[in-house]
Amino acid sequence: MKSSYIGAILIGLSGLMSFALIAADSEAGKTKSALCAGCHGVDGNSVNGVWPILAGQHASYLMKQMKNFKSAERTDPIMQGMVVALSDQDMQDIAAYFASQKAKPVAFDAALVAQGENIYRGGITETSVAACMACHSPGATGNEPAKYPSLKGQHTEYLVAQLKKFRDGSRTNDSGSMMRGVAKRMSDGEIMAVAAYISAIQ
């Protein structure tokens, strides 16, 4: 009985140690993200609209994207070169660091915001485009357990580029082809409008 009790304690301690080894460390992530800063900014706020803002993004989503780049499920020559040498621990730490940062406001086309809000909140009935908020939430904060990204305050240029990639099939790492299914029924104008609205959300 006594040996069984000791054995249970040792197993429990072993589990705790294993958890500690894989737990994300945002401070370590700050150091490990030094190379990321060239495009995404030291705090995850990129100054060029072609590169996404990572600050405040869900760690689970950031982790998924890095893994997808590493496995070539999502392709980009720069990102694949950046993540190739990263371990799972490195990626967890980097994701935790950027998730802990605060996103800064970005520029957007105010003239398109009203149209974009209608699409984001109500979809497009004529072409059976679902409302974006069904997955990304009314405030565009996403759904972390489902790995649906926070979109609010993201660069318009980046959002437009990704929607077009989903539309033409050059980006395929969306679960169940959901984003491809939505984007293929959207015009350039509709994509621009919804992206402008999302960029305006703070």
N, CA and C atoms as an extended XYZ file, in Angstrom:
606
Properties=species:S:1:pos:R:3:atomname:S:1:resname:S:1:resid:I:1 pbc="F F F"
N         0.831       -1.204        0.000 N   MET     1
C         0.000        0.000        0.000 CA  MET     1
C         0.866        1.254        0.000 C   MET     1
N         1.908        1.221        0.890 N   LYS     2
C         2.799        2.373        0.984 CA  LYS     2
C         3.551        2.602       -0.324 C   LYS     2
N         4.050        1.503       -0.937 N   SER     3
C         4.787        1.643       -2.197 CA  SER     3
C         3.891        2.139       -3.314 C   SER     3
N         2.612        1.732       -3.292 N   SER     4
C         1.673        2.201       -4.306 CA  SER     4
C         1.445        3.692       -4.165 C   SER     4
N         1.371        4.156       -2.911 N   TYR     5
C         1.165        5.577       -2.639 CA  TYR     5
C         2.344        6.405       -3.136 C   TYR     5
N         3.560        5.902       -2.850 N   ILE     6
C         4.771        6.587       -3.301 CA  ILE     6
C         4.834        6.600       -4.825 C   ILE     6
N         4.454        5.458       -5.430 N   GLY     7
C         4.453        5.370       -6.884 CA  GLY     7
C         3.508        6.375       -7.517 C   GLY     7
N         2.325        6.547       -6.889 N   ALA     8
C         1.349        7.504       -7.402 CA  ALA     8
C         1.893        8.929       -7.335 C   ALA     8
N         2.603        9.237       -6.230 N   ILE     9
C         3.194       10.565       -6.075 CA  ILE     9
C         4.240       10.811       -7.152 C   ILE     9
N         5.086        9.780       -7.374 N   LEU    10
C         6.137        9.932       -8.384 CA  LEU    10
C         5.556       10.135       -9.778 C   LEU    10
N         4.483        9.398      -10.085 N   ILE    11
C         3.827        9.553      -11.382 CA  ILE    11
C         3.263       10.962      -11.514 C   ILE    11
N         2.645       11.457      -10.416 N   GLY    12
C         2.098       12.799      -10.424 CA  GLY    12
C         3.164       13.849      -10.630 C   GLY    12
N         4.292       13.687       -9.937 N   LEU    13
C         5.400       14.627      -10.080 CA  LEU    13
C         5.968       14.591      -11.484 C   LEU    13
N         6.038       13.376      -12.043 N   SER    14
C         6.544       13.225      -13.407 CA  SER    14
C         5.658       13.976      -14.391 C   SER    14
N         4.331       13.877      -14.160 N   GLY    15
C         3.400       14.579      -15.026 CA  GLY    15
C         3.559       16.083      -14.929 C   GLY    15
N         3.777       16.574      -13.706 N   LEU    16
C         3.974       17.997      -13.509 CA  LEU    16
C         5.242       18.479      -14.185 C   LEU    16
N         6.307       17.665      -14.098 N   MET    17
C         7.569       18.041      -14.724 CA  MET    17
C         7.427       18.078      -16.236 C   MET    17
N         6.673       17.094      -16.779 N   SER    18
C         6.462       17.063      -18.225 CA  SER    18
C         5.699       18.294      -18.669 C   SER    18
N         4.675       18.679      -17.851 N   PHE    19
C         3.890       19.858      -18.188 CA  PHE    19
C         4.766       21.107      -18.161 C   PHE    19
N         5.635       21.156      -17.143 N   ALA    20
C         6.508       22.321      -17.014 CA  ALA    20
C         7.434       22.462      -18.210 C   ALA    20
N         7.847       21.317      -18.743 N   LEU    21
C         8.769       21.344      -19.870 CA  LEU    21
C         8.115       21.876      -21.140 C   LEU    21
N         6.792       21.651      -21.254 N   ILE    22
C         6.128       22.071      -22.483 CA  ILE    22
C         5.323       23.372      -22.299 C   ILE    22
N         5.235       23.853      -21.050 N   ALA    23
C         4.471       25.079      -20.817 CA  ALA    23
C         5.122       26.254      -21.532 C   ALA    23
N         4.286       27.121      -22.082 N   ALA    24
C         4.799       28.273      -22.813 CA  ALA    24
C         5.411       29.295      -21.861 C   ALA    24
N         6.465       29.939      -22.302 N   ASP    25
C         7.175       30.946      -21.522 CA  ASP    25
C         7.261       32.211      -22.377 C   ASP    25
N         6.418       33.189      -22.071 N   SER    26
C         6.371       34.390      -22.907 CA  SER    26
C         7.649       35.217      -22.827 C   SER    26
N         8.329       35.161      -21.673 N   GLU    27
C         9.597       35.895      -21.555 CA  GLU    27
C        10.655       35.284      -22.469 C   GLU    27
N        10.689       33.954      -22.491 N   ALA    28
C        11.609       33.276      -23.416 CA  ALA    28
C        11.196       33.570      -24.851 C   ALA    28
N         9.894       33.658      -25.065 N   GLY    29
C         9.384       33.944      -26.398 CA  GLY    29
C         9.808       35.309      -26.902 C   GLY    29
N         9.927       36.266      -26.001 N   LYS    30
C        10.377       37.601      -26.391 CA  LYS    30
C        11.777       37.541      -26.991 C   LYS    30
N        12.642       36.766      -26.364 N   THR    31
C        14.012       36.602      -26.870 CA  THR    31
C        14.016       35.829      -28.185 C   THR    31
N        13.229       34.749      -28.218 N   LYS    32
C        13.208       33.893      -29.397 CA  LYS    32
C        12.568       34.570      -30.608 C   LYS    32
N        11.777       35.619      -30.358 N   SER    33
C        11.071       36.287      -31.455 CA  SER    33
C        11.898       37.388      -32.107 C   SER    33
N        13.155       37.498      -31.749 N   ALA    34
C        14.006       38.577      -32.274 CA  ALA    34
C        14.001       38.624      -33.802 C   ALA    34
N        14.068       37.464      -34.445 N   LEU    35
C        14.074       37.435      -35.909 CA  LEU    35
C        12.719       37.830      -36.500 C   LEU    35
N        11.664       37.594      -35.730 N   CYS    36
C        10.316       37.933      -36.205 CA  CYS    36
C        10.128       39.446      -36.300 C   CYS    36
N        10.878       40.173      -35.461 N   ALA    37
C        10.700       41.619      -35.343 CA  ALA    37
C        10.957       42.367      -36.649 C   ALA    37
N        11.796       41.820      -37.496 N   GLY    38
C        12.116       42.479      -38.755 CA  GLY    38
C        10.890       42.749      -39.606 C   GLY    38
N         9.920       41.856      -39.567 N   CYS    39
C         8.679       42.051      -40.331 CA  CYS    39
C         7.500       42.420      -39.430 C   CYS    39
N         7.396       41.746      -38.289 N   HIS    40
C         6.197       41.882      -37.455 CA  HIS    40
C         6.322       42.918      -36.346 C   HIS    40
N         7.512       43.509      -36.185 N   GLY    41
C         7.702       44.478      -35.120 CA  GLY    41
C         8.093       43.803      -33.820 C   GLY    41
N         8.806       44.503      -32.993 N   VAL    42
C         9.283       43.945      -31.718 CA  VAL    42
C         8.120       43.470      -30.859 C   VAL    42
N         7.010       44.208      -30.879 N   ASP    43
C         5.852       43.859      -30.057 CA  ASP    43
C         4.725       43.227      -30.868 C   ASP    43
N         5.032       42.817      -32.086 N   GLY    44
C         4.009       42.174      -32.920 CA  GLY    44
C         3.152       43.125      -33.719 C   GLY    44
N         3.489       44.424      -33.676 N   ASN    45
C         2.744       45.412      -34.460 CA  ASN    45
C         3.542       45.774      -35.707 C   ASN    45
N         3.256       45.116      -36.799 N   SER    46
C         3.980       45.382      -38.044 CA  SER    46
C         3.597       46.746      -38.592 C   SER    46
N         4.551       47.407      -39.228 N   VAL    47
C         4.278       48.737      -39.785 CA  VAL    47
C         3.933       48.670      -41.275 C   VAL    47
N         4.165       47.526      -41.894 N   ASN    48
C         3.858       47.324      -43.310 CA  ASN    48
C         2.603       46.460      -43.412 C   ASN    48
N         1.612       46.946      -44.143 N   GLY    49
C         0.331       46.255      -44.235 CA  GLY    49
C         0.370       44.865      -44.831 C   GLY    49
N         1.431       44.492      -45.508 N   VAL    50
C         1.496       43.150      -46.094 CA  VAL    50
C         1.833       42.096      -45.041 C   VAL    50
N         2.362       42.549      -43.897 N   TRP    51
C         2.724       41.609      -42.829 CA  TRP    51
C         1.718       41.725      -41.698 C   TRP    51
N         1.188       40.628      -41.236 N   PRO    52
C         0.118       40.686      -40.227 CA  PRO    52
C         0.580       41.187      -38.864 C   PRO    52
N        -0.346       41.808      -38.177 N   ILE    53
C        -0.139       42.155      -36.776 CA  ILE    53
C        -0.326       40.875      -35.961 C   ILE    53
N         0.647       40.555      -35.142 N   LEU    54
C         0.586       39.361      -34.303 CA  LEU    54
C         0.208       39.689      -32.868 C   LEU    54
N         0.377       40.938      -32.477 N   ALA    55
C         0.086       41.351      -31.108 CA  ALA    55
C        -1.373       41.076      -30.754 C   ALA    55
N        -1.576       40.377      -29.644 N   GLY    56
C        -2.926       40.092      -29.182 CA  GLY    56
C        -3.612       38.933      -29.872 C   GLY    56
N        -2.938       38.304      -30.822 N   GLN    57
C        -3.521       37.152      -31.517 CA  GLN    57
C        -3.516       35.944      -30.580 C   GLN    57
N        -4.495       35.063      -30.739 N   HIS    58
C        -4.565       33.872      -29.890 CA  HIS    58
C        -3.313       33.009      -30.063 C   HIS    58
N        -2.756       32.573      -28.960 N   ALA    59
C        -1.555       31.735      -29.014 CA  ALA    59
C        -1.814       30.444      -29.780 C   ALA    59
N        -3.002       29.871      -29.617 N   SER    60
C        -3.317       28.610      -30.298 CA  SER    60
C        -3.309       28.790      -31.809 C   SER    60
N        -3.796       29.934      -32.277 N   TYR    61
C        -3.815       30.196      -33.717 CA  TYR    61
C        -2.400       30.449      -34.232 C   TYR    61
N        -1.613       31.228      -33.494 N   LEU    62
C        -0.228       31.482      -33.902 CA  LEU    62
C         0.558       30.183      -33.974 C   LEU    62
N         0.343       29.330      -32.989 N   MET    63
C         1.035       28.035      -32.960 CA  MET    63
C         0.645       27.204      -34.194 C   MET    63
N        -0.645       27.188      -34.506 N   LYS    64
C        -1.111       26.426      -35.668 CA  LYS    64
C        -0.468       26.937      -36.950 C   LYS    64
N        -0.407       28.253      -37.118 N   GLN    65
C         0.152       28.806      -38.347 CA  GLN    65
C         1.642       28.482      -38.480 C   GLN    65
N         2.382       28.600      -37.379 N   MET    66
C         3.810       28.260      -37.442 CA  MET    66
C         4.015       26.797      -37.795 C   MET    66
N         3.202       25.927      -37.202 N   LYS    67
C         3.303       24.498      -37.522 CA  LYS    67
C         2.932       24.242      -38.978 C   LYS    67
N         1.916       24.942      -39.457 N   ASN    68
C         1.494       24.783      -40.853 CA  ASN    68
C         2.569       25.255      -41.818 C   ASN    68
N         3.248       26.351      -41.486 N   PHE    69
C         4.357       26.817      -42.322 CA  PHE    69
C         5.491       25.785      -42.303 C   PHE    69
N         5.758       25.233      -41.144 N   LYS    70
C         6.855       24.278      -41.024 CA  LYS    70
C         6.579       23.011      -41.821 C   LYS    70
N         5.318       22.584      -41.838 N   SER    71
C         4.954       21.358      -42.569 CA  SER    71
C         4.613       21.629      -44.029 C   SER    71
N         4.639       22.918      -44.425 N   ALA    72
C         4.292       23.353      -45.788 CA  ALA    72
C         2.808       23.184      -46.088 C   ALA    72
N         1.989       23.015      -45.037 N   GLU    73
C         0.542       23.015      -45.240 CA  GLU    73
C         0.086       24.429      -45.618 C   GLU    73
N         0.817       25.409      -45.105 N   ARG    74
C         0.645       26.793      -45.534 CA  ARG    74
C         1.996       27.242      -46.076 C   ARG    74
N         2.003       27.831      -47.246 N   THR    75
C         3.283       28.116      -47.894 CA  THR    75
C         3.590       29.611      -47.962 C   THR    75
N         4.815       29.923      -47.658 N   ASP    76
C         5.380       31.264      -47.798 CA  ASP    76
C         6.886       31.086      -47.615 C   ASP    76
N         7.671       31.421      -48.620 N   PRO    77
C         9.110       31.146      -48.537 CA  PRO    77
C         9.808       31.816      -47.364 C   PRO    77
N         9.378       33.026      -47.017 N   ILE    78
C        10.019       33.714      -45.887 CA  ILE    78
C         9.673       33.018      -44.577 C   ILE    78
N         8.379       32.765      -44.375 N   MET    79
C         7.961       32.144      -43.119 CA  MET    79
C         8.483       30.718      -42.980 C   MET    79
N         8.518       29.986      -44.071 N   GLN    80
C         9.036       28.620      -43.980 CA  GLN    80
C        10.509       28.615      -43.595 C   GLN    80
N        11.247       29.597      -44.092 N   GLY    81
C        12.641       29.717      -43.698 CA  GLY    81
C        12.803       30.095      -42.235 C   GLY    81
N        11.873       30.887      -41.717 N   MET    82
C        11.944       31.340      -40.331 CA  MET    82
C        11.631       30.232      -39.327 C   MET    82
N        10.682       29.369      -39.663 N   VAL    83
C        10.225       28.375      -38.671 CA  VAL    83
C        10.919       27.029      -38.778 C   VAL    83
N        11.690       26.819      -39.830 N   VAL    84
C        12.238       25.490      -40.075 CA  VAL    84
C        13.050       24.947      -38.899 C   VAL    84
N        13.751       25.819      -38.192 N   ALA    85
C        14.605       25.351      -37.093 CA  ALA    85
C        13.936       25.469      -35.723 C   ALA    85
N        12.687       25.933      -35.687 N   LEU    86
C        12.011       26.110      -34.403 CA  LEU    86
C        11.447       24.801      -33.874 C   LEU    86
N        11.646       24.553      -32.592 N   SER    87
C        11.043       23.395      -31.933 CA  SER    87
C         9.622       23.750      -31.518 C   SER    87
N         8.849       22.759      -31.087 N   ASP    88
C         7.508       23.038      -30.589 CA  ASP    88
C         7.568       23.992      -29.398 C   ASP    88
N         8.566       23.806      -28.537 N   GLN    89
C         8.714       24.697      -27.386 CA  GLN    89
C         8.985       26.126      -27.826 C   GLN    89
N         9.853       26.292      -28.811 N   ASP    90
C        10.140       27.626      -29.340 CA  ASP    90
C         8.864       28.288      -29.854 C   ASP    90
N         8.089       27.536      -30.618 N   MET    91
C         6.868       28.083      -31.198 CA  MET    91
C         5.855       28.438      -30.124 C   MET    91
N         5.741       27.593      -29.098 N   GLN    92
C         4.827       27.899      -27.997 CA  GLN    92
C         5.240       29.176      -27.280 C   GLN    92
N         6.526       29.331      -27.054 N   ASP    93
C         7.026       30.514      -26.349 CA  ASP    93
C         6.795       31.775      -27.170 C   ASP    93
N         7.085       31.706      -28.459 N   ILE    94
C         6.889       32.863      -29.344 CA  ILE    94
C         5.404       33.223      -29.429 C   ILE    94
N         4.570       32.208      -29.553 N   ALA    95
C         3.122       32.449      -29.617 CA  ALA    95
C         2.629       33.106      -28.337 C   ALA    95
N         3.118       32.635      -27.202 N   ALA    96
C         2.705       33.208      -25.914 CA  ALA    96
C         3.137       34.663      -25.801 C   ALA    96
N         4.330       34.963      -26.290 N   TYR    97
C         4.822       36.337      -26.213 CA  TYR    97
C         3.952       37.279      -27.041 C   TYR    97
N         3.725       36.950      -28.300 N   PHE    98
C         2.936       37.841      -29.148 CA  PHE    98
C         1.484       37.937      -28.665 C   PHE    98
N         0.946       36.836      -28.146 N   ALA    99
C        -0.427       36.867      -27.629 CA  ALA    99
C        -0.558       37.820      -26.447 C   ALA    99
N         0.519       38.019      -25.720 N   SER   100
C         0.481       38.879      -24.528 CA  SER   100
C         0.646       40.369      -24.858 C   SER   100
N         0.921       40.695      -26.105 N   GLN   101
C         1.136       42.084      -26.504 CA  GLN   101
C        -0.185       42.744      -26.924 C   GLN   101
N        -0.172       44.061      -26.985 N   LYS   102
C        -1.381       44.809      -27.335 CA  LYS   102
C        -1.278       45.376      -28.753 C   LYS   102
N        -2.300       45.123      -29.544 N   ALA   103
C        -2.311       45.625      -30.920 CA  ALA   103
C        -2.572       47.130      -30.935 C   ALA   103
N        -1.965       47.797      -31.908 N   LYS   104
C        -2.140       49.238      -32.072 CA  LYS   104
C        -3.087       49.511      -33.236 C   LYS   104
N        -3.801       50.629      -33.226 N   PRO   105
C        -4.734       50.952      -34.320 CA  PRO   105
C        -4.028       51.053      -35.668 C   PRO   105
N        -4.761       50.691      -36.717 N   VAL   106
C        -4.219       50.744      -38.073 CA  VAL   106
C        -5.111       51.627      -38.950 C   VAL   106
N        -4.609       51.983      -40.117 N   ALA   107
C        -5.378       52.795      -41.064 CA  ALA   107
C        -6.441       51.941      -41.753 C   ALA   107
N        -7.545       52.569      -42.148 N   PHE   108
C        -8.603       51.861      -42.871 CA  PHE   108
C        -9.383       52.867      -43.707 C   PHE   108
N       -10.115       52.375      -44.695 N   ASP   109
C       -10.913       53.229      -45.579 CA  ASP   109
C       -12.292       53.410      -44.955 C   ASP   109
N       -12.518       54.571      -44.355 N   ALA   110
C       -13.775       54.830      -43.647 CA  ALA   110
C       -14.991       54.743      -44.564 C   ALA   110
N       -14.800       55.011      -45.849 N   ALA   111
C       -15.913       54.999      -46.796 CA  ALA   111
C       -16.476       53.598      -47.013 C   ALA   111
N       -15.707       52.585      -46.680 N   LEU   112
C       -16.134       51.198      -46.911 CA  LEU   112
C       -16.655       50.508      -45.651 C   LEU   112
N       -16.522       51.187      -44.512 N   VAL   113
C       -16.827       50.537      -43.231 CA  VAL   113
C       -18.289       50.101      -43.115 C   VAL   113
N       -19.226       50.927      -43.516 N   ALA   114
C       -20.650       50.581      -43.379 CA  ALA   114
C       -21.003       49.339      -44.196 C   ALA   114
N       -20.524       49.283      -45.447 N   GLN   115
C       -20.777       48.103      -46.279 CA  GLN   115
C       -20.118       46.879      -45.664 C   GLN   115
N       -18.897       47.060      -45.188 N   GLY   116
C       -18.173       45.943      -44.579 CA  GLY   116
C       -18.844       45.420      -43.329 C   GLY   116
N       -19.408       46.326      -42.538 N   GLU   117
C       -20.113       45.893      -41.326 CA  GLU   117
C       -21.330       45.039      -41.675 C   GLU   117
N       -22.052       45.438      -42.721 N   ASN   118
C       -23.217       44.653      -43.151 CA  ASN   118
C       -22.815       43.233      -43.526 C   ASN   118
N       -21.692       43.106      -44.221 N   ILE   119
C       -21.217       41.781      -44.621 CA  ILE   119
C       -20.743       40.997      -43.402 C   ILE   119
N       -19.961       41.649      -42.557 N   TYR   120
C       -19.399       40.968      -41.389 CA  TYR   120
C       -20.503       40.442      -40.469 C   TYR   120
N       -21.533       41.263      -40.279 N   ARG   121
C       -22.581       40.901      -39.328 CA  ARG   121
C       -23.749       40.133      -39.950 C   ARG   121
N       -23.993       40.366      -41.231 N   GLY   122
C       -25.160       39.734      -41.840 CA  GLY   122
C       -24.874       38.818      -43.007 C   GLY   122
N       -23.619       38.769      -43.456 N   GLY   123
C       -23.294       37.948      -44.614 CA  GLY   123
C       -23.789       38.585      -45.901 C   GLY   123
N       -23.818       37.790      -46.951 N   ILE   124
C       -24.325       38.260      -48.253 CA  ILE   124
C       -25.362       37.241      -48.715 C   ILE   124
N       -26.622       37.584      -48.544 N   THR   125
C       -27.710       36.644      -48.819 CA  THR   125
C       -27.711       36.143      -50.258 C   THR   125
N       -27.476       37.065      -51.205 N   GLU   126
C       -27.578       36.727      -52.634 CA  GLU   126
C       -26.595       35.635      -53.053 C   GLU   126
N       -25.448       35.578      -52.413 N   THR   127
C       -24.434       34.579      -52.797 CA  THR   127
C       -24.153       33.571      -51.686 C   THR   127
N       -25.049       33.546      -50.694 N   SER   128
C       -24.951       32.581      -49.585 CA  SER   128
C       -23.628       32.669      -48.824 C   SER   128
N       -23.137       33.889      -48.630 N   VAL   129
C       -21.940       34.099      -47.824 CA  VAL   129
C       -22.378       34.265      -46.372 C   VAL   129
N       -21.862       33.420      -45.511 N   ALA   130
C       -22.232       33.472      -44.099 CA  ALA   130
C       -21.648       34.708      -43.423 C   ALA   130
N       -22.291       35.141      -42.370 N   ALA   131
C       -21.785       36.265      -41.581 CA  ALA   131
C       -20.451       35.881      -40.942 C   ALA   131
N       -19.476       36.758      -41.073 N   CYS   132
C       -18.135       36.495      -40.518 CA  CYS   132
C       -18.175       36.310      -39.008 C   CYS   132
N       -19.108       37.028      -38.360 N   MET   133
C       -19.132       36.994      -36.898 CA  MET   133
C       -19.570       35.640      -36.348 C   MET   133
N       -20.130       34.788      -37.203 N   ALA   134
C       -20.544       33.459      -36.741 CA  ALA   134
C       -19.352       32.662      -36.214 C   ALA   134
N       -18.200       32.849      -36.829 N   CYS   135
C       -16.988       32.158      -36.364 CA  CYS   135
C       -16.038       33.093      -35.621 C   CYS   135
N       -15.950       34.337      -36.090 N   HIS   136
C       -14.943       35.255      -35.550 CA  HIS   136
C       -15.475       36.154      -34.443 C   HIS   136
N       -16.752       35.973      -34.067 N   SER   137
C       -17.420       36.667      -32.964 CA  SER   137
C       -17.849       38.077      -33.362 C   SER   137
N       -18.875       38.611      -32.697 N   PRO   138
C       -19.367       39.952      -33.030 CA  PRO   138
C       -18.291       41.032      -32.935 C   PRO   138
N       -17.366       40.881      -32.008 N   GLY   139
C       -16.304       41.870      -31.852 CA  GLY   139
C       -15.038       41.523      -32.593 C   GLY   139
N       -15.103       40.512      -33.447 N   ALA   140
C       -13.962       40.058      -34.256 CA  ALA   140
C       -12.786       39.585      -33.401 C   ALA   140
N       -13.109       39.052      -32.222 N   THR   141
C       -12.057       38.550      -31.333 CA  THR   141
C       -11.745       37.076      -31.564 C   THR   141
N       -12.484       36.432      -32.461 N   GLY   142
C       -12.195       35.041      -32.798 CA  GLY   142
C       -12.684       34.046      -31.762 C   GLY   142
N       -12.167       32.842      -31.873 N   ASN   143
C       -12.532       31.751      -30.968 CA  ASN   143
C       -11.279       30.930      -30.728 C   ASN   143
N       -10.628       31.129      -29.604 N   GLU   144
C        -9.337       30.485      -29.375 CA  GLU   144
C        -9.403       28.960      -29.352 C   GLU   144
N       -10.356       28.328      -28.615 N   PRO   145
C       -10.386       26.858      -28.607 CA  PRO   145
C       -10.534       26.254      -30.012 C   PRO   145
N       -11.289       26.944      -30.874 N   ALA   146
C       -11.496       26.455      -32.237 CA  ALA   146
C       -10.380       26.878      -33.183 C   ALA   146
N        -9.437       27.667      -32.668 N   LYS   147
C        -8.326       28.206      -33.465 CA  LYS   147
C        -8.802       29.136      -34.578 C   LYS   147
N        -9.931       29.815      -34.341 N   TYR   148
C       -10.380       30.855      -35.260 CA  TYR   148
C        -9.718       32.155      -34.809 C   TYR   148
N        -9.000       32.822      -35.685 N   PRO   149
C        -8.202       33.970      -35.251 CA  PRO   149
C        -9.012       35.200      -34.865 C   PRO   149
N        -8.413       35.998      -34.001 N   SER   150
C        -8.909       37.346      -33.769 CA  SER   150
C        -8.566       38.145      -35.023 C   SER   150
N        -9.510       38.902      -35.524 N   LEU   151
C        -9.300       39.687      -36.738 CA  LEU   151
C        -9.249       41.183      -36.465 C   LEU   151
N        -9.792       41.614      -35.363 N   LYS   152
C        -9.975       43.052      -35.131 CA  LYS   152
C        -8.661       43.822      -35.214 C   LYS   152
N        -8.740       44.960      -35.911 N   GLY   153
C        -7.586       45.824      -36.019 CA  GLY   153
C        -6.453       45.303      -36.872 C   GLY   153
N        -6.732       44.278      -37.669 N   GLN   154
C        -5.685       43.736      -38.548 CA  GLN   154
C        -5.553       44.641      -39.781 C   GLN   154
N        -4.372       44.659      -40.374 N   HIS   155
C        -4.157       45.474      -41.579 CA  HIS   155
C        -5.127       45.076      -42.691 C   HIS   155
N        -5.753       46.075      -43.310 N   THR   156
C        -6.653       45.826      -44.435 CA  THR   156
C        -5.929       45.088      -45.559 C   THR   156
N        -4.736       45.523      -45.882 N   GLU   157
C        -3.994       44.933      -46.987 CA  GLU   157
C        -3.752       43.443      -46.760 C   GLU   157
N        -3.394       43.083      -45.544 N   TYR   158
C        -3.151       41.674      -45.235 CA  TYR   158
C        -4.444       40.873      -45.315 C   TYR   158
N        -5.526       41.407      -44.752 N   LEU   159
C        -6.810       40.701      -44.786 CA  LEU   159
C        -7.268       40.462      -46.220 C   LEU   159
N        -7.148       41.478      -47.060 N   VAL   160
C        -7.541       41.345      -48.473 CA  VAL   160
C        -6.712       40.262      -49.146 C   VAL   160
N        -5.398       40.283      -48.910 N   ALA   161
C        -4.510       39.298      -49.538 CA  ALA   161
C        -4.874       37.876      -49.128 C   ALA   161
N        -5.186       37.671      -47.845 N   GLN   162
C        -5.510       36.316      -47.384 CA  GLN   162
C        -6.856       35.842      -47.916 C   GLN   162
N        -7.845       36.734      -47.955 N   LEU   163
C        -9.135       36.343      -48.516 CA  LEU   163
C        -9.006       35.973      -49.993 C   LEU   163
N        -8.179       36.706      -50.718 N   LYS   164
C        -7.971       36.390      -52.132 CA  LYS   164
C        -7.217       35.070      -52.296 C   LYS   164
N        -6.310       34.790      -51.389 N   LYS   165
C        -5.597       33.499      -51.444 CA  LYS   165
C        -6.543       32.346      -51.157 C   LYS   165
N        -7.446       32.542      -50.207 N   PHE   166
C        -8.454       31.499      -49.960 CA  PHE   166
C        -9.344       31.347      -51.189 C   PHE   166
N        -9.676       32.467      -51.813 N   ARG   167
C       -10.566       32.435      -52.973 CA  ARG   167
C        -9.954       31.712      -54.161 C   ARG   167
N        -8.656       31.955      -54.391 N   ASP   168
C        -8.034       31.306      -55.558 CA  ASP   168
C        -7.392       29.961      -55.219 C   ASP   168
N        -7.490       29.560      -53.961 N   GLY   169
C        -6.991       28.246      -53.569 CA  GLY   169
C        -5.513       28.175      -53.291 C   GLY   169
N        -4.820       29.309      -53.255 N   SER   170
C        -3.387       29.271      -52.966 CA  SER   170
C        -3.099       29.183      -51.467 C   SER   170
N        -4.129       29.424      -50.646 N   ARG   171
C        -4.025       29.141      -49.216 CA  ARG   171
C        -5.072       28.101      -48.875 C   ARG   171
N        -4.650       27.004      -48.264 N   THR   172
C        -5.551       25.868      -48.072 CA  THR   172
C        -5.549       25.316      -46.648 C   THR   172
N        -5.035       26.069      -45.686 N   ASN   173
C        -4.945       25.508      -44.330 CA  ASN   173
C        -6.122       25.915      -43.445 C   ASN   173
N        -7.264       26.169      -44.069 N   ASP   174
C        -8.487       26.463      -43.321 CA  ASP   174
C        -9.225       25.167      -43.023 C   ASP   174
N        -9.663       25.013      -41.802 N   SER   175
C       -10.350       23.793      -41.372 CA  SER   175
C       -11.636       23.586      -42.172 C   SER   175
N       -11.772       22.407      -42.765 N   GLY   176
C       -12.980       22.078      -43.506 CA  GLY   176
C       -13.235       22.946      -44.721 C   GLY   176
N       -12.193       23.611      -45.221 N   SER   177
C       -12.313       24.511      -46.376 CA  SER   177
C       -13.312       25.642      -46.154 C   SER   177
N       -13.538       25.978      -44.896 N   MET   178
C       -14.555       26.987      -44.598 CA  MET   178
C       -14.257       28.342      -45.222 C   MET   178
N       -13.034       28.806      -45.078 N   MET   179
C       -12.697       30.117      -45.619 CA  MET   179
C       -12.679       30.104      -47.145 C   MET   179
N       -12.252       29.008      -47.723 N   ARG   180
C       -12.279       28.916      -49.186 CA  ARG   180
C       -13.711       28.963      -49.695 C   ARG   180
N       -14.611       28.297      -48.964 N   GLY   181
C       -16.012       28.283      -49.356 CA  GLY   181
C       -16.645       29.657      -49.302 C   GLY   181
N       -16.247       30.442      -48.307 N   VAL   182
C       -16.778       31.802      -48.163 CA  VAL   182
C       -16.169       32.728      -49.210 C   VAL   182
N       -14.848       32.730      -49.280 N   ALA   183
C       -14.151       33.704      -50.128 CA  ALA   183
C       -14.445       33.531      -51.612 C   ALA   183
N       -14.684       32.311      -52.048 N   LYS   184
C       -14.909       32.096      -53.483 CA  LYS   184
C       -16.203       32.739      -53.968 C   LYS   184
N       -17.085       33.118      -53.037 N   ARG   185
C       -18.349       33.749      -53.417 CA  ARG   185
C       -18.336       35.255      -53.172 C   ARG   185
N       -17.138       35.790      -52.911 N   MET   186
C       -17.030       37.226      -52.645 CA  MET   186
C       -16.308       37.947      -53.785 C   MET   186
N       -16.795       39.122      -54.124 N   SER   187
C       -16.146       39.948      -55.144 CA  SER   187
C       -14.991       40.717      -54.511 C   SER   187
N       -14.160       41.319      -55.353 N   ASP   188
C       -13.061       42.145      -54.846 CA  ASP   188
C       -13.595       43.277      -53.966 C   ASP   188
N       -14.686       43.898      -54.398 N   GLY   189
C       -15.258       45.005      -53.648 CA  GLY   189
C       -15.757       44.582      -52.280 C   GLY   189
N       -16.386       43.431      -52.234 N   GLU   190
C       -16.901       42.925      -50.960 CA  GLU   190
C       -15.755       42.571      -50.014 C   GLU   190
N       -14.703       41.996      -50.574 N   ILE   191
C       -13.522       41.663      -49.765 CA  ILE   191
C       -12.899       42.938      -49.204 C   ILE   191
N       -12.771       43.958      -50.039 N   MET   192
C       -12.193       45.225      -49.585 CA  MET   192
C       -13.033       45.849      -48.468 C   MET   192
N       -14.352       45.787      -48.631 N   ALA   193
C       -15.238       46.401      -47.646 CA  ALA   193
C       -15.179       45.696      -46.298 C   ALA   193
N       -15.272       44.382      -46.289 N   VAL   194
C       -15.255       43.671      -45.016 CA  VAL   194
C       -13.900       43.807      -44.342 C   VAL   194
N       -12.837       43.849      -45.134 N   ALA   195
C       -11.490       44.038      -44.571 CA  ALA   195
C       -11.363       45.420      -43.914 C   ALA   195
N       -11.938       46.447      -44.557 N   ALA   196
C       -11.897       47.794      -43.999 CA  ALA   196
C       -12.634       47.849      -42.672 C   ALA   196
N       -13.784       47.187      -42.607 N   TYR   197
C       -14.565       47.175      -41.359 CA  TYR   197
C       -13.786       46.492      -40.244 C   TYR   197
N       -13.192       45.349      -40.546 N   ILE   198
C       -12.426       44.608      -39.541 CA  ILE   198
C       -11.245       45.440      -39.034 C   ILE   198
N       -10.575       46.131      -39.958 N   SER   199
C        -9.439       46.979      -39.573 CA  SER   199
C        -9.865       48.109      -38.631 C   SER   199
N       -11.109       48.547      -38.774 N   ALA   200
C       -11.617       49.663      -37.965 CA  ALA   200
C       -11.987       49.245      -36.554 C   ALA   200
N       -12.172       47.950      -36.319 N   ILE   201
C       -12.594       47.483      -34.994 CA  ILE   201
C       -11.417       47.537      -34.013 C   ILE   201
N       -11.624       48.182      -32.901 N   GLN   202
C       -10.584       48.254      -31.863 CA  GLN   202
C       -11.087       47.632      -30.552 C   GLN   202
